[in-house]
Amino acid sequence: MLPEIITNIPGPQSLSLAARLRKVESRNVTFTSPDFPIFWERAEGVNVWDADGNRFLDLTSGFAVAGLGYGPRDLVAALRDQAGMLIHAMGDVHPTELKVRLCERLSEITFERWGAGRGKTILANSGSEAVEAALKTAFLATGKRGVMAFQGGYHGLGYGAVETAGLPFFREPFRGQLGNFCELVDYPECSACPFGEIGGGEADETGFPGCRVSCRGKIEAQIRAILEKKQTGCILVEPVQGRAGEVVPPRWFLPMLRQLCDEYGVLLVLDEIYTGFNRTGALFACEQTTTIPDLICVGKGLTSGFPLSACVGREEVMDAWPVTTGEALHTSTFLGNPLGCRMALESVRLHLLPETAAMVQSTAQKLRKALDGLEGKHCRKTHGIGLMLGLEITDETGAPDPMRMGGAIVAGLKDGLIFLGGGRRGNVLSFTPPFALSAGEIKFMIERLAGYLS
């Protein structure tokens, strides 16, 4: 359904709630202003209703979580059924069968499906916890404390994860408490090449200009220089960078990392928390280049709405963890929560349906074409893959224009459109909508967005 505004945005209820929240929440969490935010009350399909009764079209899927839409009938039924039986269990002492089934399922859809043997899982609550489980696993498996990550990368904000952040905004305020075990190298961002070598080759199917051989050589040289020190246990990477602005690397990138990891005896850790579960048009983004990791971190679409994540690794890698003697080295109170496990099992079932991937591909084609039609003096060519797209907002000279991007977000809210911003320069309008976004809804959004950027 298209947006329906019945009161000013934000309305009186949202403004009142914002005032109350400012009094009781850390001031560094929720941004509030006279124009922002709305307070969600309910959601269905691709729509969100706020506390004032306004209906919005969500172009974010709630941080790329609700790709299946809000409130899929089967998922809601599973949650209600489970809530009537068991809400909490002792996940690492007296677990449920659901935990067993979910770990089995995660093995089946990753390493077994890729023909790489069995996978073993560490369940967690958030994306950063899954990443930190992977970092611990890599240290136990290799005995090396070093981690290599990438400029522009985002892996969560726990202390282990924020050490690997390639976005200084998140890392630098806490630099004095970090462990200094991570080294960063350049990510091949073809729309803003770190070496100033945009273009020079044939475009690939993502629409990016082909990278020159020298670009690949420079990145490989950076990586080899670090790996030659023999202190690195793993390379941590997003197959497509999310917070950096939907940055898709060239097709050679992940296979090159796999080859270098094999050559140097280093583990490849893929952070697919954002990209997993059909977001890029494949169940996992690494499948776009047939790259098999040693460890994969998943979340967001895993449950389609419950705080549960997982680190899944090859059996021989995960078996670096010692057999528990009764006190686990890595666990948490809500490990394997039955509500989350039940939702994950149902969400995975829905994601594996052939029609789900087909829906992503169809909707992505329509959205990409519509966004490409906006290219003009205030926006550059859309980049991204699947339903993970970014539109760079610029000024008349082509320079990044974060103020105009922020203005589009506020203007969109008043028209009933929920946008998110991102990008390393703060000028990317991000699109990660529910998969069922219709042609009519895309048309409505594009017509208004064109006005904001005119």
Secondary structure, DSSP 8 states (H G I E B T S, - for coil): ---B--S-SS-HHHHHHHHHHHHHS-TTTS--BTTB---EEEEEBTEEEETTS-EEEESSHHHHT-TT-BS-HHHHHHHHHHHTT-S--BTTTB--HHHHHHHHHHHIIIIITTTS--EEEEEESSHHHHHHHHHHHHHHHH---EEEEETT----SSHHHHHT-SSHHHHGGGGGGS---EEEE----GGG-TTS---SB---TTS--B--HHHHHHHHHHHHHHHTTT-EEEEEE-SSBSTTTSB---TTHHHHHHHHHHHHT-EEEEE-TTTTTTTTSSSSGGGGTT---SEEEE-GGGTTSSS-EEEEEEHHHHTTS---SSS-SS--TTTT-HHHHHHHHHHHHHHTSHHHHHHHHHHHHHHHHHHHTT-BTTB---EEETTEEEEEBB-TTS-B-HHHHHHHHHHHHHTTEE-EEE-TTS-EEEE---TT--HHHHHHHHHHHHHHT-
